[in-house]
Amino acid sequence: MTDTAHPAPAGLGAFERWLSLWVALAIGAGLLLGNLFPGIFGALAAFEVASVNLPVAVLIWAMVFPMMVGVDFGALRQVGEKPKGLVVTLMVNWLIKPFTMAALGVLFFNYIFAGLIPPDDAQAYLAGVILLGAAPCTAMVFVWSNLTRGDATYTLVQVSVNDVIMVFAFAPIVAFLLGVTDITVPWDTLLISVGLYVMLPLLVGYLTRERLVAKGGEAAVDVFKARVQPFAIIGLLLTVVLLFGFQGEVILNRPLVIALIAVPLLLQSYGIFFIAYAAARAWGIPYNVAAPCALIGTSNFFELAVAVAISLFGLGSGAALATVVGVLVEVPVMLSLVAFANRTQHWFPVSK
């Protein structure tokens, strides 16, 4: 398997490289606007159908759709090639990561931070980090893979397999972990969320991709993704503005809450990376497969986590806030891990 069949993106552009800054500015804008125009944000919060907030649903689709168009299900035929990296990715994503995130959430929110966070808020933040831990990344993995000179086709295989598994596994894992932590699970809303934010965009993305390939091949897909990608970034930032607009009063009264939520997220991110990276090194996996397989487990599909948190617990919930903190934390963490991987590539054999 070569890394030329599906070239990865050219890397982080100027806007994406400073994504954490833009998210921070969006947080500030949300806090300001939420306090200046509470009536407008209240009206937006009430604009929902079947527990799904329609303005946020549109923004989430704007974020998710470009990723789904990029999923090539034809890559699933290559699952049997170089299976070691895929085994590490799947074990970390589905057998380790959701459960370590839940364990860290319980440890910090129910025990270590018990005197700093009210019990109801602690349960809400716990639900948010569980949603993050159960949603492996899709689109940004291609950026991290490219920055580590990873095998782009293999990364595509990993993402495609993860997307298929996520359709079936995300809801049961989330329901199980929320149940273990005594958080009530509205199954109907959870299944609606998975259908609305995973299965439906995946289907529409597949049909769109097939039509584009028929007209102009992979080049047409790349052109289309480049055209719609700005909407994904705009959707992300506007979602952050809305979320923090609803959370404004709470956050301004308790500014420490963002830092407290970030602690278990940071420990989870670095811990998961080093588990996968060490397993890849011990198994003799080539670097251009080892780096992406460690990074894909570290990164989160935060768009899905945000959407489901809003559907399950509401726009102004602590769960939604926790998923947005995940957005703020992820980019600088991933860039630091990319730098570490590039400095340690000599630890791994060269791909044959």
C-alpha positions as CSV (number, residue, x, y, z in Angstrom):
1,M,0.0,0.0,0.0
2,T,1.5,3.3,-1.0
3,D,0.8,6.8,0.2
4,T,0.1,8.2,-3.2
5,A,-3.3,6.8,-4.1
6,H,-5.2,9.3,-2.0
7,P,-2.9,12.2,-1.1
8,A,-3.5,13.8,2.2
9,P,-4.4,17.4,2.4
10,A,-1.4,19.8,2.1
11,G,-1.4,20.4,5.8
12,L,-2.8,23.1,8.1
13,G,-3.6,26.3,6.4
14,A,-3.2,29.6,8.2
15,F,-6.8,29.6,9.5
16,E,-6.7,25.9,10.7
17,R,-3.3,26.4,12.3
18,W,-4.8,29.1,14.6
19,L,-8.1,27.2,15.1
20,S,-7.6,27.3,18.9
21,L,-7.4,31.1,18.7
22,W,-10.6,31.4,16.6
23,V,-12.4,29.1,19.0
24,A,-11.3,31.2,21.9
25,L,-12.5,34.3,20.1
26,A,-15.8,32.6,19.4
27,I,-16.1,31.7,23.1
28,G,-15.6,35.4,23.9
29,A,-18.1,36.5,21.4
30,G,-20.7,34.0,22.7
31,L,-20.2,35.1,26.3
32,L,-20.6,38.8,25.3
33,L,-23.6,38.3,23.0
34,G,-25.3,36.0,25.4
35,N,-25.2,38.6,28.1
36,L,-26.1,41.5,25.8
37,F,-29.0,39.7,23.9
38,P,-30.4,37.0,26.2
39,G,-33.8,37.2,24.5
40,I,-32.4,36.3,21.1
41,F,-30.5,33.3,22.5
42,G,-33.6,32.2,24.4
43,A,-35.6,32.2,21.2
44,L,-32.9,30.2,19.4
45,A,-32.9,27.7,22.2
46,A,-36.6,27.2,21.9
47,F,-36.5,26.5,18.1
48,E,-36.4,22.7,18.3
49,V,-38.3,19.6,17.0
50,A,-38.1,16.3,18.9
51,S,-35.4,17.5,21.2
52,V,-33.3,18.6,18.2
53,N,-32.4,22.3,18.1
54,L,-32.8,23.2,14.4
55,P,-30.3,26.1,14.2
56,V,-27.6,23.9,15.7
57,A,-28.6,21.0,13.6
58,V,-27.9,23.1,10.4
59,L,-24.5,24.1,11.8
60,I,-23.6,20.6,12.7
61,W,-24.4,19.4,9.3
62,A,-22.2,22.1,7.8
63,M,-19.4,20.7,9.9
64,V,-19.9,17.0,9.3
65,F,-20.9,16.9,5.6
66,P,-17.4,17.7,4.1
67,M,-15.9,14.9,6.2
68,M,-18.5,12.4,5.0
69,V,-17.9,13.3,1.3
70,G,-14.2,12.4,1.9
71,V,-15.0,8.8,3.1
72,D,-14.1,6.3,0.4
73,F,-15.9,3.0,1.1
74,G,-13.8,1.4,-1.6
75,A,-10.9,1.7,0.8
76,L,-12.6,-1.0,3.0
77,R,-11.5,-3.6,0.4
78,Q,-7.9,-3.0,1.6
79,V,-8.6,-3.8,5.3
80,G,-6.6,-7.0,5.1
81,E,-3.4,-5.2,4.0
82,K,-1.0,-4.3,6.9
83,P,-3.5,-5.3,9.6
84,K,-1.3,-4.4,12.6
85,G,-2.0,-0.6,12.5
86,L,-5.7,-1.2,12.0
87,V,-5.8,-3.6,15.0
88,V,-4.1,-1.0,17.2
89,T,-6.5,1.8,16.1
90,L,-9.6,-0.3,16.6
91,M,-8.5,-1.6,20.0
92,V,-7.7,1.9,21.2
93,N,-10.8,3.6,19.8
94,W,-13.4,1.0,20.9
95,L,-11.9,-1.1,23.7
96,I,-9.8,1.4,25.6
97,K,-10.6,5.1,24.9
98,P,-14.3,5.4,25.8
99,F,-13.7,3.6,29.1
100,T,-10.5,5.5,30.2
101,M,-12.3,8.7,29.4
102,A,-15.3,7.7,31.6
103,A,-12.9,6.6,34.3
104,L,-11.0,9.9,34.3
105,G,-14.3,11.8,34.2
106,V,-15.6,9.9,37.3
107,L,-12.2,10.4,39.1
108,F,-12.0,14.1,38.5
109,F,-15.6,15.3,38.5
110,N,-17.0,13.0,41.3
111,Y,-13.9,12.9,43.5
112,I,-10.9,15.2,42.9
113,F,-13.0,18.2,41.9
114,A,-16.0,17.3,44.2
115,G,-15.5,20.4,46.4
116,L,-15.2,22.7,43.4
117,I,-18.2,21.6,41.2
118,P,-21.8,21.1,42.3
119,P,-22.9,17.4,41.9
120,D,-25.4,18.1,39.2
121,D,-22.9,20.0,37.1
122,A,-20.3,17.3,37.7
123,Q,-22.7,14.7,36.2
124,A,-23.3,16.9,33.2
125,Y,-19.6,17.5,32.6
126,L,-19.0,13.7,33.0
127,A,-21.7,13.0,30.3
128,G,-19.9,15.5,27.9
129,V,-16.5,13.9,28.2
130,I,-18.0,10.4,27.8
131,L,-19.5,11.6,24.5
132,L,-16.1,12.9,23.4
133,G,-14.4,9.7,24.4
134,A,-16.8,7.5,22.4
135,A,-16.5,9.5,19.2
136,P,-13.2,8.8,17.3
137,C,-12.0,11.4,14.8
138,T,-12.7,11.5,11.1
139,A,-11.6,14.5,9.1
140,M,-8.8,16.1,11.1
141,V,-7.0,12.8,11.1
142,F,-6.0,13.4,7.5
143,V,-4.3,16.7,8.5
144,W,-2.4,15.0,11.3
145,S,-1.5,12.1,9.1
146,N,-0.1,14.5,6.4
147,L,1.9,16.5,9.0
148,T,3.6,13.2,10.1
149,R,4.1,12.1,6.5
150,G,1.8,9.2,7.2
151,D,0.4,6.7,4.6
152,A,-2.6,8.5,3.3
153,T,-4.4,5.5,1.9
154,Y,-3.9,3.6,5.1
155,T,-5.3,6.5,7.1
156,L,-8.3,6.5,4.7
157,V,-8.8,2.8,5.5
158,Q,-8.7,3.5,9.2
159,V,-11.2,6.3,9.0
160,S,-13.6,4.4,6.8
161,V,-13.6,1.3,9.1
162,N,-14.1,3.6,12.1
163,D,-17.0,5.4,10.5
164,V,-18.8,2.1,9.7
165,I,-18.2,0.8,13.3
166,M,-19.4,4.1,14.7
167,V,-22.8,3.8,13.1
168,F,-23.4,0.6,15.1
169,A,-21.2,1.0,18.2
170,F,-21.5,4.7,19.3
171,A,-25.0,4.6,20.7
172,P,-24.6,1.3,22.7
173,I,-21.2,2.4,24.2
174,V,-22.5,5.8,25.2
175,A,-25.7,4.3,26.6
176,F,-23.7,1.8,28.6
177,L,-21.2,4.3,30.0
178,L,-23.9,6.9,30.9
179,G,-25.8,4.1,32.6
180,V,-22.8,2.9,34.6
181,T,-22.4,6.5,35.8
182,D,-26.1,6.7,36.7
183,I,-26.9,9.3,34.1
184,T,-30.4,8.8,32.5
185,V,-30.2,7.8,28.9
186,P,-33.0,8.9,26.6
187,W,-32.6,6.2,24.1
188,D,-35.0,7.6,21.5
189,T,-33.1,10.9,21.4
190,L,-29.7,9.1,21.3
191,L,-30.8,7.0,18.3
192,I,-32.3,10.0,16.6
193,S,-29.0,11.9,17.1
194,V,-26.9,9.0,15.7
195,G,-29.2,8.7,12.7
196,L,-29.3,12.5,12.1
197,Y,-25.6,13.2,12.6
198,V,-23.8,10.0,11.5
199,M,-26.0,7.7,9.3
200,L,-27.8,10.3,7.3
201,P,-24.8,12.6,6.5
202,L,-22.8,9.5,5.7
203,L,-25.4,8.3,3.2
204,V,-25.7,11.8,1.6
205,G,-21.9,12.1,1.6
206,Y,-21.6,8.7,-0.1
207,L,-24.2,9.6,-2.8
208,T,-22.5,13.0,-3.4
209,R,-19.1,11.4,-3.7
210,E,-20.3,8.8,-6.1
211,R,-21.8,11.5,-8.3
212,L,-18.7,13.6,-8.2
213,V,-16.4,10.6,-9.0
214,A,-18.6,9.7,-12.0
215,K,-18.3,13.2,-13.3
216,G,-14.6,14.0,-12.7
217,G,-12.9,11.4,-10.6
218,E,-11.1,12.0,-7.3
219,A,-10.1,15.5,-8.5
220,A,-13.7,16.5,-8.6
221,V,-14.1,15.3,-5.0
222,D,-11.1,17.3,-3.9
223,V,-12.5,20.5,-5.6
224,F,-15.9,20.0,-4.0
225,K,-14.5,19.5,-0.5
226,A,-12.3,22.6,-0.9
227,R,-15.4,24.6,-1.8
228,V,-17.5,23.4,1.2
229,Q,-14.8,23.2,3.8
230,P,-15.1,26.9,4.8
231,F,-18.7,26.2,5.8
232,A,-17.4,23.5,8.2
233,I,-15.2,26.0,10.0
234,I,-18.0,28.6,10.0
235,G,-20.4,26.0,11.4
236,L,-17.9,25.1,14.1
237,L,-17.3,28.7,15.2
238,L,-21.0,29.7,15.1
239,T,-21.9,26.6,17.2
240,V,-19.3,27.6,19.7
241,V,-20.8,31.2,19.8
242,L,-24.3,29.7,20.4
243,L,-23.2,27.3,23.1
244,F,-21.3,29.8,25.1
245,G,-24.0,32.4,24.5
246,F,-26.3,30.0,26.4
247,Q,-23.6,29.2,29.0
248,G,-22.6,32.9,29.5
249,E,-23.9,33.6,32.9
250,V,-22.7,30.3,34.4
251,I,-19.2,30.7,33.0
252,L,-18.8,34.3,34.0
253,N,-19.8,33.4,37.5
254,R,-17.4,30.4,37.5
255,P,-14.5,31.0,35.1
256,L,-12.5,28.1,36.7
257,V,-14.9,25.6,35.2
258,I,-13.2,25.6,31.7
259,A,-9.8,24.7,33.3
260,L,-11.3,22.0,35.4
261,I,-13.0,20.4,32.4
262,A,-9.8,20.6,30.4
263,V,-7.8,18.6,33.0
264,P,-9.2,15.1,32.3
265,L,-9.4,15.8,28.6
266,L,-5.7,16.6,28.5
267,L,-4.7,13.5,30.5
268,Q,-6.9,11.4,28.2
269,S,-5.4,12.8,25.0
270,Y,-1.8,12.3,25.9
271,G,-2.4,9.0,27.6
272,I,-4.3,7.5,24.7
273,F,-1.6,8.7,22.2
274,F,1.2,7.1,24.2
275,I,-0.7,3.8,24.6
276,A,-1.2,3.5,20.9
277,Y,2.3,4.8,20.0
278,A,4.0,2.4,22.4
279,A,1.9,-0.5,21.1
280,A,2.8,0.3,17.5
281,R,6.5,0.5,18.4
282,A,6.4,-2.8,20.3
283,W,4.7,-4.5,17.3
284,G,7.2,-3.1,14.8
285,I,4.7,-1.1,12.8
286,P,6.3,1.3,10.3
287,Y,6.3,4.9,11.2
288,N,4.1,6.1,8.4
289,V,1.4,3.8,9.7
290,A,2.2,4.0,13.5
291,A,1.9,7.8,13.7
292,P,-1.6,8.1,12.1
293,C,-2.8,5.0,14.0
294,A,-1.8,6.7,17.3
295,L,-3.2,10.1,16.3
296,I,-6.6,8.8,15.1
297,G,-7.3,7.4,18.6
298,T,-6.2,10.6,20.3
299,S,-8.3,13.0,18.3
300,N,-12.1,13.2,18.7
301,F,-15.1,13.6,16.4
302,F,-16.1,16.6,18.4
303,E,-18.8,17.7,15.9
304,L,-20.7,14.5,16.7
305,A,-20.1,14.8,20.5
306,V,-21.4,18.4,20.5
307,A,-24.5,17.5,18.4
308,V,-25.4,14.5,20.6
309,A,-24.8,16.5,23.8
310,I,-27.2,19.2,22.7
311,S,-29.8,16.7,21.6
312,L,-29.6,14.6,24.8
313,F,-29.1,17.4,27.4
314,G,-29.8,20.7,25.8
315,L,-28.0,23.7,24.4
316,G,-27.3,25.2,27.8
317,S,-26.2,22.0,29.5
318,G,-22.9,21.3,31.1
319,A,-22.5,18.3,28.8
320,A,-22.6,20.6,25.8
321,L,-20.1,22.9,27.5
322,A,-17.7,20.0,28.1
323,T,-17.8,18.9,24.5
324,V,-16.9,22.5,23.4
325,V,-14.0,22.6,25.8
326,G,-12.8,19.5,23.9
327,V,-12.7,21.6,20.7
328,L,-10.6,24.3,22.5
329,V,-8.1,21.7,23.9
330,E,-7.8,19.4,20.8
331,V,-5.8,21.5,18.3
332,P,-2.9,22.6,20.4
333,V,-2.7,19.1,21.9
334,M,-2.6,17.4,18.5
335,L,0.0,19.8,17.2
336,S,2.3,19.0,20.1
337,L,1.8,15.3,19.5
338,V,2.6,15.7,15.8
339,A,5.8,17.4,16.7
340,F,6.7,14.6,19.1
341,A,6.0,11.9,16.5
342,N,8.1,13.7,13.9
343,R,11.0,13.9,16.4
344,T,10.8,10.2,17.3
345,Q,10.2,8.6,13.9
346,H,13.6,6.9,14.1
347,W,12.1,4.6,16.8
348,F,10.2,2.8,14.0
349,P,11.1,0.7,11.0
350,V,10.8,2.2,7.6
351,S,7.8,1.1,5.5
352,K,8.7,-1.5,2.8
